[in-house]
Amino acid sequence: MSLKALKQKALQNELVRTEYEKLAGEFDLMNQLITMRTSAGLTQEQLAKRIGTAKGNISRLERGKGNPSWATLEKYANACGYQVKLQAVLDKLLSA
């Protein structure tokens, strides 16, 4: 069974789906970080050098480990040629 099929099967369970949706923001941030870096044509090591940190710190950010500051997110994005923008959206779970 592929990972995609396993995910679809797991998300059929309401409890799993609810917990997954709670983490959607984190997953989105992780995907955006990786997309910024790869779109800029940078490796984790190259990006780390640009912002003055260790490659392991870039890896942790992209895996959703830790709690990055706004300044860290700005440094990361700027080094990739992007700006950080905060967007508030209505929480589907709370408005239901």
PDB file of N, CA, C and O in Angstrom, chain B, residues numbered from 101:
ATOM      1  N   MET B 101       0.859  -1.180   0.000  1.00  0.00           N
ATOM      2  CA  MET B 101       0.000   0.000   0.000  1.00  0.00           C
ATOM      3  C   MET B 101       0.901   1.238   0.000  1.00  0.00           C
ATOM      4  O   MET B 101       1.850   1.323   0.780  1.00  0.00           O
ATOM      5  N   SER B 102       0.602   2.185  -0.870  1.00  0.00           N
ATOM      6  CA  SER B 102       1.402   3.407  -0.954  1.00  0.00           C
ATOM      7  C   SER B 102       1.115   4.307   0.250  1.00  0.00           C
ATOM      8  O   SER B 102       0.103   4.152   0.933  1.00  0.00           O
ATOM      9  N   LEU B 103       2.015   5.238   0.488  1.00  0.00           N
ATOM     10  CA  LEU B 103       1.831   6.183   1.585  1.00  0.00           C
ATOM     11  C   LEU B 103       0.573   7.020   1.363  1.00  0.00           C
ATOM     12  O   LEU B 103      -0.169   7.304   2.303  1.00  0.00           O
ATOM     13  N   LYS B 104       0.346   7.407   0.118  1.00  0.00           N
ATOM     14  CA  LYS B 104      -0.844   8.202  -0.207  1.00  0.00           C
ATOM     15  C   LYS B 104      -2.124   7.426   0.098  1.00  0.00           C
ATOM     16  O   LYS B 104      -3.068   7.975   0.667  1.00  0.00           O
ATOM     17  N   ALA B 105      -2.154   6.157  -0.281  1.00  0.00           N
ATOM     18  CA  ALA B 105      -3.333   5.322  -0.024  1.00  0.00           C
ATOM     19  C   ALA B 105      -3.530   5.107   1.472  1.00  0.00           C
ATOM     20  O   ALA B 105      -4.658   5.121   1.963  1.00  0.00           O
ATOM     21  N   LEU B 106      -2.437   4.911   2.189  1.00  0.00           N
ATOM     22  CA  LEU B 106      -2.509   4.727   3.642  1.00  0.00           C
ATOM     23  C   LEU B 106      -3.061   5.980   4.313  1.00  0.00           C
ATOM     24  O   LEU B 106      -3.890   5.898   5.219  1.00  0.00           O
ATOM     25  N   LYS B 107      -2.591   7.146   3.855  1.00  0.00           N
ATOM     26  CA  LYS B 107      -3.076   8.414   4.403  1.00  0.00           C
ATOM     27  C   LYS B 107      -4.571   8.566   4.146  1.00  0.00           C
ATOM     28  O   LYS B 107      -5.320   8.928   5.053  1.00  0.00           O
ATOM     29  N   GLN B 108      -5.013   8.293   2.916  1.00  0.00           N
ATOM     30  CA  GLN B 108      -6.434   8.408   2.586  1.00  0.00           C
ATOM     31  C   GLN B 108      -7.279   7.481   3.445  1.00  0.00           C
ATOM     32  O   GLN B 108      -8.357   7.859   3.905  1.00  0.00           O
ATOM     33  N   LYS B 109      -6.791   6.276   3.659  1.00  0.00           N
ATOM     34  CA  LYS B 109      -7.526   5.317   4.483  1.00  0.00           C
ATOM     35  C   LYS B 109      -7.610   5.801   5.928  1.00  0.00           C
ATOM     36  O   LYS B 109      -8.671   5.732   6.549  1.00  0.00           O
ATOM     37  N   ALA B 110      -6.500   6.287   6.458  1.00  0.00           N
ATOM     38  CA  ALA B 110      -6.475   6.767   7.842  1.00  0.00           C
ATOM     39  C   ALA B 110      -7.403   7.962   8.025  1.00  0.00           C
ATOM     40  O   ALA B 110      -8.070   8.076   9.054  1.00  0.00           O
ATOM     41  N   LEU B 111      -7.450   8.855   7.036  1.00  0.00           N
ATOM     42  CA  LEU B 111      -8.272  10.058   7.146  1.00  0.00           C
ATOM     43  C   LEU B 111      -9.765   9.779   7.062  1.00  0.00           C
ATOM     44  O   LEU B 111     -10.571  10.679   7.298  1.00  0.00           O
ATOM     45  N   GLN B 112     -10.146   8.565   6.736  1.00  0.00           N
ATOM     46  CA  GLN B 112     -11.561   8.189   6.757  1.00  0.00           C
ATOM     47  C   GLN B 112     -12.069   8.087   8.194  1.00  0.00           C
ATOM     48  O   GLN B 112     -13.270   8.192   8.443  1.00  0.00           O
ATOM     49  N   ASN B 113     -11.152   7.881   9.132  1.00  0.00           N
ATOM     50  CA  ASN B 113     -11.496   7.830  10.547  1.00  0.00           C
ATOM     51  C   ASN B 113     -11.652   9.265  11.046  1.00  0.00           C
ATOM     52  O   ASN B 113     -10.735  10.073  10.905  1.00  0.00           O
ATOM     53  N   GLU B 114     -12.804   9.585  11.627  1.00  0.00           N
ATOM     54  CA  GLU B 114     -13.090  10.959  12.049  1.00  0.00           C
ATOM     55  C   GLU B 114     -12.092  11.486  13.070  1.00  0.00           C
ATOM     56  O   GLU B 114     -11.678  12.641  12.976  1.00  0.00           O
ATOM     57  N   LEU B 115     -11.696  10.674  14.037  1.00  0.00           N
ATOM     58  CA  LEU B 115     -10.728  11.124  15.045  1.00  0.00           C
ATOM     59  C   LEU B 115      -9.372  11.432  14.418  1.00  0.00           C
ATOM     60  O   LEU B 115      -8.739  12.435  14.750  1.00  0.00           O
ATOM     61  N   VAL B 116      -8.939  10.576  13.526  1.00  0.00           N
ATOM     62  CA  VAL B 116      -7.664  10.792  12.830  1.00  0.00           C
ATOM     63  C   VAL B 116      -7.745  12.065  11.995  1.00  0.00           C
ATOM     64  O   VAL B 116      -6.822  12.879  12.002  1.00  0.00           O
ATOM     65  N   ARG B 117      -8.850  12.234  11.275  1.00  0.00           N
ATOM     66  CA  ARG B 117      -9.028  13.406  10.422  1.00  0.00           C
ATOM     67  C   ARG B 117      -9.017  14.693  11.251  1.00  0.00           C
ATOM     68  O   ARG B 117      -8.411  15.683  10.842  1.00  0.00           O
ATOM     69  N   THR B 118      -9.680  14.689  12.410  1.00  0.00           N
ATOM     70  CA  THR B 118      -9.714  15.869  13.274  1.00  0.00           C
ATOM     71  C   THR B 118      -8.315  16.231  13.754  1.00  0.00           C
ATOM     72  O   THR B 118      -7.929  17.399  13.721  1.00  0.00           O
ATOM     73  N   GLU B 119      -7.558  15.241  14.198  1.00  0.00           N
ATOM     74  CA  GLU B 119      -6.187  15.496  14.665  1.00  0.00           C
ATOM     75  C   GLU B 119      -5.298  15.964  13.521  1.00  0.00           C
ATOM     76  O   GLU B 119      -4.463  16.851  13.700  1.00  0.00           O
ATOM     77  N   TYR B 120      -5.476  15.374  12.361  1.00  0.00           N
ATOM     78  CA  TYR B 120      -4.696  15.766  11.184  1.00  0.00           C
ATOM     79  C   TYR B 120      -4.980  17.229  10.830  1.00  0.00           C
ATOM     80  O   TYR B 120      -4.060  17.988  10.527  1.00  0.00           O
ATOM     81  N   GLU B 121      -6.247  17.615  10.870  1.00  0.00           N
ATOM     82  CA  GLU B 121      -6.624  18.990  10.545  1.00  0.00           C
ATOM     83  C   GLU B 121      -6.051  19.981  11.547  1.00  0.00           C
ATOM     84  O   GLU B 121      -5.737  21.114  11.183  1.00  0.00           O
ATOM     85  N   LYS B 122      -5.910  19.569  12.809  1.00  0.00           N
ATOM     86  CA  LYS B 122      -5.304  20.437  13.821  1.00  0.00           C
ATOM     87  C   LYS B 122      -3.847  20.742  13.482  1.00  0.00           C
ATOM     88  O   LYS B 122      -3.331  21.803  13.833  1.00  0.00           O
ATOM     89  N   LEU B 123      -3.189  19.811  12.802  1.00  0.00           N
ATOM     90  CA  LEU B 123      -1.777  19.968  12.444  1.00  0.00           C
ATOM     91  C   LEU B 123      -1.580  20.561  11.051  1.00  0.00           C
ATOM     92  O   LEU B 123      -0.444  20.715  10.601  1.00  0.00           O
ATOM     93  N   ALA B 124      -2.655  20.889  10.374  1.00  0.00           N
ATOM     94  CA  ALA B 124      -2.566  21.365   8.989  1.00  0.00           C
ATOM     95  C   ALA B 124      -1.665  22.590   8.855  1.00  0.00           C
ATOM     96  O   ALA B 124      -0.912  22.696   7.886  1.00  0.00           O
ATOM     97  N   GLY B 125      -1.730  23.502   9.800  1.00  0.00           N
ATOM     98  CA  GLY B 125      -0.886  24.697   9.747  1.00  0.00           C
ATOM     99  C   GLY B 125       0.594  24.360   9.796  1.00  0.00           C
ATOM    100  O   GLY B 125       1.396  24.943   9.065  1.00  0.00           O
ATOM    101  N   GLU B 126       0.955  23.414  10.661  1.00  0.00           N
ATOM    102  CA  GLU B 126       2.356  22.987  10.747  1.00  0.00           C
ATOM    103  C   GLU B 126       2.801  22.327   9.455  1.00  0.00           C
ATOM    104  O   GLU B 126       3.888  22.609   8.950  1.00  0.00           O
ATOM    105  N   PHE B 127       1.960  21.445   8.915  1.00  0.00           N
ATOM    106  CA  PHE B 127       2.301  20.773   7.661  1.00  0.00           C
ATOM    107  C   PHE B 127       2.465  21.794   6.538  1.00  0.00           C
ATOM    108  O   PHE B 127       3.371  21.679   5.713  1.00  0.00           O
ATOM    109  N   ASP B 128       1.591  22.785   6.512  1.00  0.00           N
ATOM    110  CA  ASP B 128       1.654  23.822   5.485  1.00  0.00           C
ATOM    111  C   ASP B 128       2.953  24.617   5.600  1.00  0.00           C
ATOM    112  O   ASP B 128       3.605  24.893   4.593  1.00  0.00           O
ATOM    113  N   LEU B 129       3.327  24.983   6.822  1.00  0.00           N
ATOM    114  CA  LEU B 129       4.573  25.719   7.024  1.00  0.00           C
ATOM    115  C   LEU B 129       5.770  24.891   6.566  1.00  0.00           C
ATOM    116  O   LEU B 129       6.650  25.408   5.878  1.00  0.00           O
ATOM    117  N   MET B 130       5.812  23.621   6.938  1.00  0.00           N
ATOM    118  CA  MET B 130       6.915  22.752   6.533  1.00  0.00           C
ATOM    119  C   MET B 130       7.010  22.684   5.010  1.00  0.00           C
ATOM    120  O   MET B 130       8.100  22.790   4.447  1.00  0.00           O
ATOM    121  N   ASN B 131       5.873  22.509   4.347  1.00  0.00           N
ATOM    122  CA  ASN B 131       5.861  22.445   2.882  1.00  0.00           C
ATOM    123  C   ASN B 131       6.311  23.758   2.255  1.00  0.00           C
ATOM    124  O   ASN B 131       7.040  23.758   1.263  1.00  0.00           O
ATOM    125  N   GLN B 132       5.880  24.874   2.829  1.00  0.00           N
ATOM    126  CA  GLN B 132       6.276  26.174   2.289  1.00  0.00           C
ATOM    127  C   GLN B 132       7.773  26.411   2.453  1.00  0.00           C
ATOM    128  O   GLN B 132       8.415  26.951   1.553  1.00  0.00           O
ATOM    129  N   LEU B 133       8.332  26.014   3.587  1.00  0.00           N
ATOM    130  CA  LEU B 133       9.771  26.175   3.797  1.00  0.00           C
ATOM    131  C   LEU B 133      10.556  25.398   2.748  1.00  0.00           C
ATOM    132  O   LEU B 133      11.475  25.929   2.125  1.00  0.00           O
ATOM    133  N   ILE B 134      10.189  24.155   2.564  1.00  0.00           N
ATOM    134  CA  ILE B 134      10.895  23.308   1.593  1.00  0.00           C
ATOM    135  C   ILE B 134      10.729  23.857   0.178  1.00  0.00           C
ATOM    136  O   ILE B 134      11.683  23.875  -0.600  1.00  0.00           O
ATOM    137  N   THR B 135       9.517  24.304  -0.154  1.00  0.00           N
ATOM    138  CA  THR B 135       9.260  24.859  -1.486  1.00  0.00           C
ATOM    139  C   THR B 135      10.086  26.117  -1.731  1.00  0.00           C
ATOM    140  O   THR B 135      10.638  26.293  -2.817  1.00  0.00           O
ATOM    141  N   MET B 136      10.176  26.993  -0.731  1.00  0.00           N
ATOM    142  CA  MET B 136      10.987  28.205  -0.890  1.00  0.00           C
ATOM    143  C   MET B 136      12.439  27.849  -1.183  1.00  0.00           C
ATOM    144  O   MET B 136      13.051  28.385  -2.107  1.00  0.00           O
ATOM    145  N   ARG B 137      12.974  26.941  -0.386  1.00  0.00           N
ATOM    146  CA  ARG B 137      14.387  26.579  -0.531  1.00  0.00           C
ATOM    147  C   ARG B 137      14.659  25.921  -1.874  1.00  0.00           C
ATOM    148  O   ARG B 137      15.609  26.285  -2.567  1.00  0.00           O
ATOM    149  N   THR B 138      13.834  24.959  -2.241  1.00  0.00           N
ATOM    150  CA  THR B 138      14.076  24.249  -3.500  1.00  0.00           C
ATOM    151  C   THR B 138      13.816  25.148  -4.711  1.00  0.00           C
ATOM    152  O   THR B 138      14.497  25.020  -5.729  1.00  0.00           O
ATOM    153  N   SER B 139      12.838  26.056  -4.613  1.00  0.00           N
ATOM    154  CA  SER B 139      12.585  27.010  -5.702  1.00  0.00           C
ATOM    155  C   SER B 139      13.769  27.945  -5.905  1.00  0.00           C
ATOM    156  O   SER B 139      14.044  28.390  -7.019  1.00  0.00           O
ATOM    157  N   ALA B 140      14.463  28.233  -4.812  1.00  0.00           N
ATOM    158  CA  ALA B 140      15.654  29.086  -4.888  1.00  0.00           C
ATOM    159  C   ALA B 140      16.873  28.292  -5.362  1.00  0.00           C
ATOM    160  O   ALA B 140      17.944  28.862  -5.573  1.00  0.00           O
ATOM    161  N   GLY B 141      16.710  26.980  -5.527  1.00  0.00           N
ATOM    162  CA  GLY B 141      17.811  26.136  -5.986  1.00  0.00           C
ATOM    163  C   GLY B 141      18.882  25.916  -4.939  1.00  0.00           C
ATOM    164  O   GLY B 141      20.049  25.705  -5.268  1.00  0.00           O
ATOM    165  N   LEU B 142      18.482  25.965  -3.670  1.00  0.00           N
ATOM    166  CA  LEU B 142      19.437  25.844  -2.570  1.00  0.00           C
ATOM    167  C   LEU B 142      19.340  24.492  -1.886  1.00  0.00           C
ATOM    168  O   LEU B 142      18.256  23.923  -1.758  1.00  0.00           O
ATOM    169  N   THR B 143      20.477  23.988  -1.450  1.00  0.00           N
ATOM    170  CA  THR B 143      20.494  22.823  -0.573  1.00  0.00           C
ATOM    171  C   THR B 143      20.331  23.333   0.855  1.00  0.00           C
ATOM    172  O   THR B 143      20.440  24.532   1.110  1.00  0.00           O
ATOM    173  N   GLN B 144      20.072  22.429   1.769  1.00  0.00           N
ATOM    174  CA  GLN B 144      19.986  22.831   3.176  1.00  0.00           C
ATOM    175  C   GLN B 144      21.308  23.443   3.631  1.00  0.00           C
ATOM    176  O   GLN B 144      21.319  24.424   4.375  1.00  0.00           O
ATOM    177  N   GLU B 145      22.407  22.871   3.190  1.00  0.00           N
ATOM    178  CA  GLU B 145      23.722  23.374   3.583  1.00  0.00           C
ATOM    179  C   GLU B 145      23.967  24.786   3.043  1.00  0.00           C
ATOM    180  O   GLU B 145      24.481  25.642   3.764  1.00  0.00           O
ATOM    181  N   GLN B 146      23.608  25.033   1.798  1.00  0.00           N
ATOM    182  CA  GLN B 146      23.783  26.364   1.210  1.00  0.00           C
ATOM    183  C   GLN B 146      22.928  27.399   1.933  1.00  0.00           C
ATOM    184  O   GLN B 146      23.384  28.509   2.207  1.00  0.00           O
ATOM    185  N   LEU B 147      21.694  27.031   2.237  1.00  0.00           N
ATOM    186  CA  LEU B 147      20.808  27.949   2.951  1.00  0.00           C
ATOM    187  C   LEU B 147      21.347  28.237   4.345  1.00  0.00           C
ATOM    188  O   LEU B 147      21.336  29.381   4.798  1.00  0.00           O
ATOM    189  N   ALA B 148      21.817  27.202   5.017  1.00  0.00           N
ATOM    190  CA  ALA B 148      22.377  27.379   6.359  1.00  0.00           C
ATOM    191  C   ALA B 148      23.528  28.379   6.338  1.00  0.00           C
ATOM    192  O   ALA B 148      23.619  29.238   7.216  1.00  0.00           O
ATOM    193  N   LYS B 149      24.395  28.276   5.354  1.00  0.00           N
ATOM    194  CA  LYS B 149      25.523  29.212   5.241  1.00  0.00           C
ATOM    195  C   LYS B 149      25.030  30.632   5.011  1.00  0.00           C
ATOM    196  O   LYS B 149      25.577  31.581   5.572  1.00  0.00           O
ATOM    197  N   ARG B 150      24.006  30.780   4.195  1.00  0.00           N
ATOM    198  CA  ARG B 150      23.465  32.117   3.904  1.00  0.00           C
ATOM    199  C   ARG B 150      22.930  32.809   5.148  1.00  0.00           C
ATOM    200  O   ARG B 150      23.072  34.022   5.301  1.00  0.00           O
ATOM    201  N   ILE B 151      22.313  32.034   6.039  1.00  0.00           N
ATOM    202  CA  ILE B 151      21.708  32.674   7.215  1.00  0.00           C
ATOM    203  C   ILE B 151      22.535  32.489   8.479  1.00  0.00           C
ATOM    204  O   ILE B 151      22.128  32.913   9.560  1.00  0.00           O
ATOM    205  N   GLY B 152      23.687  31.863   8.343  1.00  0.00           N
ATOM    206  CA  GLY B 152      24.602  31.754   9.479  1.00  0.00           C
ATOM    207  C   GLY B 152      24.169  30.768  10.539  1.00  0.00           C
ATOM    208  O   GLY B 152      24.224  31.065  11.732  1.00  0.00           O
ATOM    209  N   THR B 153      23.742  29.603  10.112  1.00  0.00           N
ATOM    210  CA  THR B 153      23.341  28.567  11.065  1.00  0.00           C
ATOM    211  C   THR B 153      23.849  27.217  10.571  1.00  0.00           C
ATOM    212  O   THR B 153      24.474  27.129   9.514  1.00  0.00           O
ATOM    213  N   ALA B 154      23.582  26.186  11.330  1.00  0.00           N
ATOM    214  CA  ALA B 154      24.002  24.833  10.957  1.00  0.00           C
ATOM    215  C   ALA B 154      22.948  24.166  10.073  1.00  0.00           C
ATOM    216  O   ALA B 154      21.758  24.466  10.176  1.00  0.00           O
ATOM    217  N   LYS B 155      23.394  23.268   9.212  1.00  0.00           N
ATOM    218  CA  LYS B 155      22.496  22.516   8.334  1.00  0.00           C
ATOM    219  C   LYS B 155      21.431  21.782   9.151  1.00  0.00           C
ATOM    220  O   LYS B 155      20.277  21.690   8.730  1.00  0.00           O
ATOM    221  N   GLY B 156      21.814  21.264  10.308  1.00  0.00           N
ATOM    222  CA  GLY B 156      20.868  20.553  11.164  1.00  0.00           C
ATOM    223  C   GLY B 156      19.696  21.420  11.593  1.00  0.00           C
ATOM    224  O   GLY B 156      18.581  20.925  11.755  1.00  0.00           O
ATOM    225  N   ASN B 157      19.945  22.714  11.776  1.00  0.00           N
ATOM    226  CA  ASN B 157      18.858  23.625  12.149  1.00  0.00           C
ATOM    227  C   ASN B 157      17.862  23.795  11.005  1.00  0.00           C
ATOM    228  O   ASN B 157      16.656  23.890  11.235  1.00  0.00           O
ATOM    229  N   ILE B 158      18.367  23.833   9.776  1.00  0.00           N
ATOM    230  CA  ILE B 158      17.481  23.922   8.609  1.00  0.00           C
ATOM    231  C   ILE B 158      16.645  22.648   8.512  1.00  0.00           C
ATOM    232  O   ILE B 158      15.440  22.701   8.265  1.00  0.00           O
ATOM    233  N   SER B 159      17.292  21.518   8.706  1.00  0.00           N
ATOM    234  CA  SER B 159      16.595  20.231   8.659  1.00  0.00           C
ATOM    235  C   SER B 159      15.489  20.171   9.708  1.00  0.00           C
ATOM    236  O   SER B 159      14.380  19.723   9.416  1.00  0.00           O
ATOM    237  N   ARG B 160      15.784  20.619  10.919  1.00  0.00           N
ATOM    238  CA  ARG B 160      14.774  20.602  11.988  1.00  0.00           C
ATOM    239  C   ARG B 160      13.588  21.504  11.640  1.00  0.00           C
ATOM    240  O   ARG B 160      12.435  21.132  11.858  1.00  0.00           O
ATOM    241  N   LEU B 161      13.875  22.689  11.099  1.00  0.00           N
ATOM    242  CA  LEU B 161      12.788  23.589  10.695  1.00  0.00           C
ATOM    243  C   LEU B 161      11.877  22.916   9.678  1.00  0.00           C
ATOM    244  O   LEU B 161      10.652  22.958   9.794  1.00  0.00           O
ATOM    245  N   GLU B 162      12.495  22.296   8.683  1.00  0.00           N
ATOM    246  CA  GLU B 162      11.721  21.689   7.602  1.00  0.00           C
ATOM    247  C   GLU B 162      10.977  20.434   8.036  1.00  0.00           C
ATOM    248  O   GLU B 162      10.032  20.014   7.368  1.00  0.00           O
ATOM    249  N   ARG B 163      11.386  19.836   9.135  1.00  0.00           N
ATOM    250  CA  ARG B 163      10.678  18.660   9.659  1.00  0.00           C
ATOM    251  C   ARG B 163       9.659  19.046  10.723  1.00  0.00           C
ATOM    252  O   ARG B 163       8.983  18.179  11.277  1.00  0.00           O
ATOM    253  N   GLY B 164       9.541  20.343  11.015  1.00  0.00           N
ATOM    254  CA  GLY B 164       8.559  20.798  11.991  1.00  0.00           C
ATOM    255  C   GLY B 164       8.981  20.604  13.428  1.00  0.00           C
ATOM    256  O   GLY B 164       8.148  20.606  14.334  1.00  0.00           O
ATOM    257  N   LYS B 165      10.269  20.437  13.638  1.00  0.00           N
ATOM    258  CA  LYS B 165      10.778  20.266  15.002  1.00  0.00           C
ATOM    259  C   LYS B 165      11.176  21.638  15.539  1.00  0.00           C
ATOM    260  O   LYS B 165      11.780  22.436  14.822  1.00  0.00           O
ATOM    261  N   GLY B 166      10.848  21.904  16.759  1.00  0.00           N
ATOM    262  CA  GLY B 166      11.196  23.185  17.360  1.00  0.00           C
ATOM    263  C   GLY B 166      10.086  24.203  17.197  1.00  0.00           C
ATOM    264  O   GLY B 166       8.990  23.894  16.729  1.00  0.00           O
ATOM    265  N   ASN B 167      10.398  25.413  17.593  1.00  0.00           N
ATOM    266  CA  ASN B 167       9.427  26.499  17.577  1.00  0.00           C
ATOM    267  C   ASN B 167      10.136  27.747  17.057  1.00  0.00           C
ATOM    268  O   ASN B 167      10.600  28.564  17.853  1.00  0.00           O
ATOM    269  N   PRO B 168      10.229  27.909  15.730  1.00  0.00           N
ATOM    270  CA  PRO B 168      11.019  29.012  15.183  1.00  0.00           C
ATOM    271  C   PRO B 168      10.416  30.376  15.502  1.00  0.00           C
ATOM    272  O   PRO B 168       9.198  30.541  15.557  1.00  0.00           O
ATOM    273  N   SER B 169      11.295  31.340  15.708  1.00  0.00           N
ATOM    274  CA  SER B 169      10.843  32.715  15.936  1.00  0.00           C
ATOM    275  C   SER B 169      10.464  33.354  14.602  1.00  0.00           C
ATOM    276  O   SER B 169      10.802  32.848  13.532  1.00  0.00           O
ATOM    277  N   TRP B 170       9.764  34.466  14.693  1.00  0.00           N
ATOM    278  CA  TRP B 170       9.414  35.219  13.490  1.00  0.00           C
ATOM    279  C   TRP B 170      10.694  35.637  12.765  1.00  0.00           C
ATOM    280  O   TRP B 170      10.764  35.575  11.538  1.00  0.00           O
ATOM    281  N   ALA B 171      11.704  36.063  13.528  1.00  0.00           N
ATOM    282  CA  ALA B 171      12.975  36.493  12.930  1.00  0.00           C
ATOM    283  C   ALA B 171      13.634  35.350  12.161  1.00  0.00           C
ATOM    284  O   ALA B 171      14.192  35.567  11.085  1.00  0.00           O
ATOM    285  N   THR B 172      13.573  34.145  12.702  1.00  0.00           N
ATOM    286  CA  THR B 172      14.155  32.985  12.020  1.00  0.00           C
ATOM    287  C   THR B 172      13.422  32.712  10.715  1.00  0.00           C
ATOM    288  O   THR B 172      14.053  32.452   9.691  1.00  0.00           O
ATOM    289  N   LEU B 173      12.106  32.768  10.745  1.00  0.00           N
ATOM    290  CA  LEU B 173      11.320  32.546   9.531  1.00  0.00           C
ATOM    291  C   LEU B 173      11.615  33.623   8.482  1.00  0.00           C
ATOM    292  O   LEU B 173      11.689  33.329   7.289  1.00  0.00           O
ATOM    293  N   GLU B 174      11.785  34.871   8.935  1.00  0.00           N
ATOM    294  CA  GLU B 174      12.124  35.951   8.004  1.00  0.00           C
ATOM    295  C   GLU B 174      13.496  35.732   7.382  1.00  0.00           C
ATOM    296  O   GLU B 174      13.663  35.907   6.175  1.00  0.00           O
ATOM    297  N   LYS B 175      14.483  35.349   8.194  1.00  0.00           N
ATOM    298  CA  LYS B 175      15.828  35.087   7.672  1.00  0.00           C
ATOM    299  C   LYS B 175      15.791  33.980   6.630  1.00  0.00           C
ATOM    300  O   LYS B 175      16.386  34.095   5.559  1.00  0.00           O
ATOM    301  N   TYR B 176      15.090  32.919   6.959  1.00  0.00           N
ATOM    302  CA  TYR B 176      14.974  31.772   6.054  1.00  0.00           C
ATOM    303  C   TYR B 176      14.354  32.219   4.724  1.00  0.00           C
ATOM    304  O   TYR B 176      14.910  31.974   3.654  1.00  0.00           O
ATOM    305  N   ALA B 177      13.203  32.873   4.810  1.00  0.00           N
ATOM    306  CA  ALA B 177      12.484  33.303   3.606  1.00  0.00           C
ATOM    307  C   ALA B 177      13.309  34.292   2.788  1.00  0.00           C
ATOM    308  O   ALA B 177      13.417  34.147   1.571  1.00  0.00           O
ATOM    309  N   ASN B 178      13.886  35.290   3.440  1.00  0.00           N
ATOM    310  CA  ASN B 178      14.677  36.301   2.738  1.00  0.00           C
ATOM    311  C   ASN B 178      15.867  35.693   2.019  1.00  0.00           C
ATOM    312  O   ASN B 178      16.203  36.112   0.912  1.00  0.00           O
ATOM    313  N   ALA B 179      16.507  34.712   2.633  1.00  0.00           N
ATOM    314  CA  ALA B 179      17.656  34.047   2.016  1.00  0.00           C
ATOM    315  C   ALA B 179      17.247  33.274   0.765  1.00  0.00           C
ATOM    316  O   ALA B 179      18.076  32.996  -0.101  1.00  0.00           O
ATOM    317  N   CYS B 180      15.968  32.932   0.678  1.00  0.00           N
ATOM    318  CA  CYS B 180      15.439  32.211  -0.491  1.00  0.00           C
ATOM    319  C   CYS B 180      14.789  33.160  -1.498  1.00  0.00           C
ATOM    320  O   CYS B 180      14.304  32.727  -2.542  1.00  0.00           O
ATOM    321  N   GLY B 181      14.783  34.466  -1.176  1.00  0.00           N
ATOM    322  CA  GLY B 181      14.177  35.444  -2.073  1.00  0.00           C
ATOM    323  C   GLY B 181      12.698  35.679  -1.832  1.00  0.00           C
ATOM    324  O   GLY B 181      11.997  36.171  -2.716  1.00  0.00           O
ATOM    325  N   TYR B 182      12.219  35.338  -0.660  1.00  0.00           N
ATOM    326  CA  TYR B 182      10.799  35.484  -0.314  1.00  0.00           C
ATOM    327  C   TYR B 182      10.632  36.422   0.874  1.00  0.00           C
ATOM    328  O   TYR B 182      11.601  36.758   1.555  1.00  0.00           O
ATOM    329  N   GLN B 183       9.389  36.843   1.116  1.00  0.00           N
ATOM    330  CA  GLN B 183       9.010  37.593   2.303  1.00  0.00           C
ATOM    331  C   GLN B 183       8.033  36.746   3.107  1.00  0.00           C
ATOM    332  O   GLN B 183       7.316  35.911   2.555  1.00  0.00           O
ATOM    333  N   VAL B 184       8.013  36.970   4.407  1.00  0.00           N
ATOM    334  CA  VAL B 184       7.057  36.268   5.269  1.00  0.00           C
ATOM    335  C   VAL B 184       5.811  37.140   5.391  1.00  0.00           C
ATOM    336  O   VAL B 184       5.899  38.351   5.594  1.00  0.00           O
ATOM    337  N   LYS B 185       4.654  36.504   5.263  1.00  0.00           N
ATOM    338  CA  LYS B 185       3.378  37.204   5.375  1.00  0.00           C
ATOM    339  C   LYS B 185       2.463  36.359   6.252  1.00  0.00           C
ATOM    340  O   LYS B 185       2.332  35.154   6.035  1.00  0.00           O
ATOM    341  N   LEU B 186       1.837  36.977   7.228  1.00  0.00           N
ATOM    342  CA  LEU B 186       0.908  36.279   8.109  1.00  0.00           C
ATOM    343  C   LEU B 186      -0.503  36.468   7.573  1.00  0.00           C
ATOM    344  O   LEU B 186      -0.909  37.580   7.235  1.00  0.00           O
ATOM    345  N   GLN B 187      -1.236  35.383   7.503  1.00  0.00           N
ATOM    346  CA  GLN B 187      -2.610  35.444   7.012  1.00  0.00           C
ATOM    347  C   GLN B 187      -3.507  34.708   7.999  1.00  0.00           C
ATOM    348  O   GLN B 187      -3.289  33.531   8.286  1.00  0.00           O
ATOM    349  N   ALA B 188      -4.508  35.396   8.511  1.00  0.00           N
ATOM    350  CA  ALA B 188      -5.458  34.776   9.428  1.00  0.00           C
ATOM    351  C   ALA B 188      -6.636  34.223   8.633  1.00  0.00           C
ATOM    352  O   ALA B 188      -7.171  34.893   7.749  1.00  0.00           O
ATOM    353  N   VAL B 189      -7.030  33.000   8.954  1.00  0.00           N
ATOM    354  CA  VAL B 189      -8.189  32.379   8.313  1.00  0.00           C
ATOM    355  C   VAL B 189      -9.106  31.825   9.395  1.00  0.00           C
ATOM    356  O   VAL B 189      -8.648  31.434  10.469  1.00  0.00           O
ATOM    357  N   LEU B 190     -10.382  31.794   9.110  1.00  0.00           N
ATOM    358  CA  LEU B 190     -11.366  31.288  10.057  1.00  0.00           C
ATOM    359  C   LEU B 190     -11.131  29.805  10.302  1.00  0.00           C
ATOM    360  O   LEU B 190     -10.968  29.039   9.353  1.00  0.00           O
ATOM    361  N   ASP B 191     -11.111  29.399  11.544  1.00  0.00           N
ATOM    362  CA  ASP B 191     -10.885  28.007  11.922  1.00  0.00           C
ATOM    363  C   ASP B 191     -12.167  27.212  11.712  1.00  0.00           C
ATOM    364  O   ASP B 191     -13.168  27.434  12.393  1.00  0.00           O
ATOM    365  N   LYS B 192     -12.123  26.285  10.760  1.00  0.00           N
ATOM    366  CA  LYS B 192     -13.306  25.461  10.445  1.00  0.00           C
ATOM    367  C   LYS B 192     -13.753  24.648  11.653  1.00  0.00           C
ATOM    368  O   LYS B 192     -14.948  24.440  11.863  1.00  0.00           O
ATOM    369  N   LEU B 193     -12.784  24.189  12.448  1.00  0.00           N
ATOM    370  CA  LEU B 193     -13.130  23.334  13.582  1.00  0.00           C
ATOM    371  C   LEU B 193     -13.897  24.096  14.654  1.00  0.00           C
ATOM    372  O   LEU B 193     -14.779  23.535  15.304  1.00  0.00           O
ATOM    373  N   LEU B 194     -13.563  25.379  14.843  1.00  0.00           N
ATOM    374  CA  LEU B 194     -14.229  26.164  15.879  1.00  0.00           C
ATOM    375  C   LEU B 194     -15.542  26.773  15.408  1.00  0.00           C
ATOM    376  O   LEU B 194     -16.427  27.043  16.220  1.00  0.00           O
ATOM    377  N   SER B 195     -15.678  26.992  14.107  1.00  0.00           N
ATOM    378  CA  SER B 195     -16.883  27.646  13.603  1.00  0.00           C
ATOM    379  C   SER B 195     -17.997  26.661  13.262  1.00  0.00           C
ATOM    380  O   SER B 195     -19.099  27.073  12.901  1.00  0.00           O
ATOM    381  N   ALA B 196     -17.721  25.378  13.372  1.00  0.00           N
ATOM    382  CA  ALA B 196     -18.730  24.361  13.024  1.00  0.00           C
ATOM    383  C   ALA B 196     -19.725  24.160  14.142  1.00  0.00           C
ATOM    384  O   ALA B 196     -20.638  23.344  14.016  1.00  0.00           O
TER     385      ALA B 196
END
